[in-house]
Amino acid sequence: MGFLRDKRNSSSSSTTTSPCADLRAAYHNCFNRWYSEKFLKGHWDKEECVSEWEKYKDCLSKHLEDKNLSRFLEAEGVKRIPASISK
């Protein structure tokens, strides 16, 4: 769910217009730290970065729905959980 990327090529969240950019950066930083510090060494916790992923996914779902693009998440098997149920 995350990607290791050369930092020179990644854009700063302050220069992008995506409403989910800060959440994306938080998730990717968490994932990349987990991957390099734990997974590659054979140690991992399945609960790593879950809260970051959920916040990012919820933001994407909301903003894709606003643009009538939520069908793309559904095609990937990601369903939007109504806020009243998920809390």
Secondary structure, 3 states (H helix, E strand, C coil): CCCCCCCCCCCCHHHCCCCCHHHHHHHHHHHHHHHHHCHHHCCCCCCCCHHHHHHHHHHHHHHHHHCCCCHHHHHCCCCCCCHHHHC
